[in-house]
Amino acid sequence: MSLTISHRTVGDVAILDLSGKITIGEGSVQLREAVKSLLENGNKNILLNLGDVSYVDSSGIGELVHSYTTVKNQQGQLKLLNLTKKIQDLLMITKLLTVFDTFDNEADAIASFS
């Protein structure tokens, strides 16, 4: 199962709903292109909803970090929503849980951008 990405906007927050796997190759390229497109269109507040992501490999983790850095360099914010237990554990092991702002509730995540 590859990665599918749908985009919606709530207020001034662009939300990417991700479903599938963020892995080397197609999945990480799709995520990179989606974030790049949002930035090109002036979206600086980006929320990645990972609730339906079943698997992230090391390349996928690298892509999350790359996306975070790219957005931050454009004076934007990238935050994560609905981490699965697997992804949360992976971010904890890699000490990236301290880098990303993570949320279990979409309303709280959106409010955190203001």
N, C-alpha and C positions, 0 to 999 in steps of 0.2 A: 504494500500500500504506500503510495507516494504522498507527498504533502499537498493539501489543498488549503488555500488561503482566501478568506472572504474579508472584505473591508466594510466597516461602517463607522459613522461619526456620531459622537455624543458630545454636544457643545463644541469645545475646541480640542477635543481628544479624538485622535484617529485610533480605532480599535481594529487590530488584525486578529481574526478568529482562525487559529491554526488547527488543522486536523490531519493526523497521519504521523509520518516519521520525519524528523529533521536529521538527515544523514548526509554523508559525503556524496557529492554530485548534485542531483536534481533538487533535493530538499533544501540544502543550504543556499543554492543559487537562487531558488524561488524566494526565500526569505530575504536575501540580500537585495534582490530586485524590488521587492515589495516595499522595503524600508526606504530604499533609494528613491523610488517613485513618490512616496509620501513626502520626503524631504524636498524633492524638486517642486512639489505642489504647495510648499509652504507649511506643511504640517510639522510642528515642532514637538507636540505632545503625543507620544505613541505608546499604546498599551498592547502588549502581546498576550492574547488569551491562549494559554497552553493546556486548557482543560481536556481537549480531545487529542492531544499529542501522545501517542503510544510509546514512542521511543526516540531518544536523542543519543547520537554517538559523539565521539570526541570532536568530529568535524562540526556537528551541530552545535556543540557547546562553544566551539571557536566562532561560529557564525553569530551566536547570541552576543558574545563579547564584542565581535566586530561591529555588529549593529548598534550596541550600546555606545561604543566609542565614537562611531560615525555620527550618531545623533547628538551626543554630548559635544563633539567638535563643532556642530552647527548651532550650538547654544540651545539644544532641545533636551527633552527628557524621554527616556525609554524605561518603562516599568513592565513587570510581569504579573499576570493574573492567572489564578486557578492552576497552580503547579500540582502535578500528580505527585504521589509519594516518591516514585522513582526519580523524577526530575529534581524534586526537592533534595533527596538524598545525594544525587549527583552533584548538585550545586553546593551542598554542604561539604562533601568530600573534597571538592576542588577549591573550597573557600570562596566561591563566587557568590554565595548567599549573602555575604557582607557587602558585595558590590551592587547588586540589584535591589531595587525596591520591589517587594513582592506582596501580593494581596490575594485574599480568598474571596473578597466581595467586590463586585464591579463598581457599586456606588462609592465605596470607600476609595477605590483606586482612582476613579474619575475625580473625586473631591480632592485627592492629594495633589493634583496638578495645579490647583489654584493657589 
